[in-house]
């Protein structure tokens, strides 16, 4: 009888382990929004993001960081990419973008001094491109004022009624080679055909 009980417990434990592994794999696939190589590190946040809860979207943020992004002497310092995958047709004007990123960086830096300025570069039915600059006090790394140049692409997926907004950041000027690295980070193929 003891052997039967132990065997039964083992089978249940093994089954639970398999289910948990499958769920973890599904979560990892679910948040695989951006295509990068293996040297990039990734973080995923769910909206409302803890440090910027006033940004009232439903969805996720996937952030990708190149090697050296947090090291002041690296050419990749403060250079990274993130994407918001959010419900509905969001961020359709410079003003919305400026307000969202001010809220985001004020929360991230635990301050209220972020200045954002954007202009629309290109616009079509399902794609809007912006460029701009964000200035803030860097509470995380340098403890100094810093400015990041920013390129933003907003893609609206009508089929799934979601917005995919890619942000590329760097303190380097737009003609610096780091931007070639950032622009190689792209959305997964056929992303508009799948609900997250």
C-alpha positions in Angstrom: 0.0 0.0 0.0 2.9 2.3 0.9 4.4 1.8 -2.6 1.1 2.6 -4.3 0.8 5.8 -2.4 4.4 6.9 -3.1 4.0 6.0 -6.8 0.7 8.0 -6.9 2.4 11.0 -5.3 5.3 10.7 -7.8 2.9 10.6 -10.8 1.0 13.7 -9.6 4.2 15.6 -8.9 5.6 14.7 -12.3 2.3 15.8 -14.0 2.3 19.1 -12.1 5.9 19.7 -13.1 5.1 19.1 -16.8 2.1 21.5 -16.7 4.2 24.2 -15.1 7.0 23.8 -17.7 4.5 24.1 -20.5 2.9 27.2 -19.0 6.4 28.7 -18.6 7.2 28.0 -22.2 3.9 29.5 -23.3 4.7 32.7 -21.3 8.1 32.9 -22.8 6.7 32.6 -26.3 3.9 35.1 -25.5 6.4 37.8 -24.5 8.8 37.2 -27.4 7.8 40.3 -29.2 11.2 41.6 -30.4 13.8 39.7 -32.5 17.4 40.1 -31.1 20.5 38.0 -30.8 21.6 36.1 -27.7 23.7 38.8 -26.2 20.7 41.0 -25.5 19.0 40.8 -22.1 15.3 41.1 -21.7 12.8 42.3 -19.1 9.0 42.1 -19.3 6.5 44.4 -17.5 2.7 44.2 -17.4 0.6 47.3 -17.6 -0.1 49.1 -15.4 3.7 49.3 -14.9 4.5 49.5 -11.2 6.5 52.7 -11.5 4.2 54.4 -14.0 0.7 53.3 -13.1 -0.8 56.5 -14.5 -0.2 55.1 -18.0 -3.6 53.5 -18.3 -3.0 50.8 -20.9 -3.7 47.0 -20.9 -0.9 44.9 -22.2 2.9 44.3 -21.8 6.2 46.0 -22.3 9.2 44.0 -23.5 12.5 45.7 -23.0 15.8 44.5 -24.7 19.2 45.7 -23.6 22.5 45.3 -25.5 25.7 44.3 -23.8 27.2 47.3 -21.9 24.0 49.4 -21.9 24.4 50.1 -18.1 28.2 50.9 -18.2 29.1 54.6 -18.6 32.2 53.9 -20.7 30.4 51.6 -23.1 29.3 52.9 -26.6 26.0 51.2 -25.8 25.5 53.2 -22.6 21.8 54.0 -22.0 21.0 52.6 -25.5 18.2 50.1 -25.6 14.9 49.2 -27.2 11.4 48.4 -25.8 8.0 47.7 -27.2 4.6 48.3 -25.8 2.0 45.7 -26.9 -1.2 47.3 -25.7 -5.0 47.0 -26.4 -6.7 49.5 -28.7 -5.4 52.2 -31.0 -3.1 54.1 -28.6 -0.5 56.9 -29.0 -1.7 58.8 -32.1 -0.2 62.2 -31.5 3.0 63.8 -30.3 1.2 65.1 -27.2 0.1 61.6 -26.1 3.6 60.3 -26.7 5.2 63.1 -24.7 2.9 62.7 -21.8 3.3 58.9 -21.7 7.1 59.1 -21.7 7.2 61.9 -19.2 5.1 59.8 -16.8 7.2 56.7 -17.6 10.6 58.4 -16.9 9.4 60.5 -14.0 8.3 57.2 -12.4 11.4 55.2 -13.4 13.7 58.0 -12.0 11.5 58.8 -9.0 11.5 62.5 -10.0 9.2 65.0 -11.7 11.7 66.8 -14.0 11.5 64.8 -17.3 11.2 66.9 -20.4 10.0 65.3 -23.6 9.8 66.7 -27.1 8.7 64.8 -30.2 7.7 65.5 -33.8 6.0 63.2 -36.3 8.2 62.0 -39.1 5.9 59.9 -41.1 2.2 58.8 -40.9 0.1 56.3 -42.7 -3.1 54.3 -41.9 -1.3 51.7 -39.8 2.1 53.2 -39.1 3.3 56.4 -37.4 7.0 57.3 -36.9 8.3 59.9 -34.4 11.7 61.3 -33.4 12.4 63.2 -30.3 14.5 63.8 -27.2 13.9 63.0 -23.5 15.9 64.8 -20.8 15.8 63.8 -17.1 17.9 63.4 -14.0 19.5 59.9 -14.2 18.8 58.5 -10.7 19.8 55.0 -11.8 23.3 55.3 -13.2 25.1 58.6 -13.4 23.3 60.8 -10.8 23.5 63.6 -13.5 21.2 65.1 -16.0 21.0 63.1 -19.2 19.3 63.4 -22.6 18.3 60.5 -24.8 17.5 60.7 -28.5 14.5 58.6 -29.3 13.0 57.0 -32.4 9.4 55.6 -32.1 7.4 53.5 -34.5 3.7 52.9 -33.7 2.0 50.1 -35.6 -1.7 49.5 -35.3 -3.0 46.0 -35.9 -6.6 46.3 -36.9 -7.2 42.5 -36.9 -6.3 42.2 -33.2 -7.1 45.8 -32.2 -3.8 46.4 -30.6 -1.0 48.9 -30.8 2.7 47.9 -31.0 4.9 50.9 -30.1 8.7 50.4 -30.5 11.0 52.8 -28.7 14.7 53.1 -29.5 16.8 55.2 -27.1 20.4 56.4 -27.0 22.3 59.4 -25.8 24.3 59.2 -29.1 23.4 61.3 -32.1 21.3 59.7 -34.8 24.3 59.3 -37.1 26.3 57.2 -34.5 26.7 53.5 -35.4 24.8 52.4 -32.2 21.6 53.3 -34.1 22.4 50.6 -36.7 22.5 48.1 -33.8 19.2 49.4 -32.3 17.4 49.4 -35.7 18.3 45.7 -36.1 15.9 45.0 -33.3 12.6 44.4 -35.0 9.1 43.0 -34.3 8.6 39.3 -34.6 7.2 38.4 -38.1 3.4 38.2 -38.5 3.0 39.7 -35.1 -0.4 41.3 -36.1 -1.8 37.9 -36.8 -1.6 36.7 -33.2 -3.4 37.9 -30.1 -1.1 38.1 -27.0 
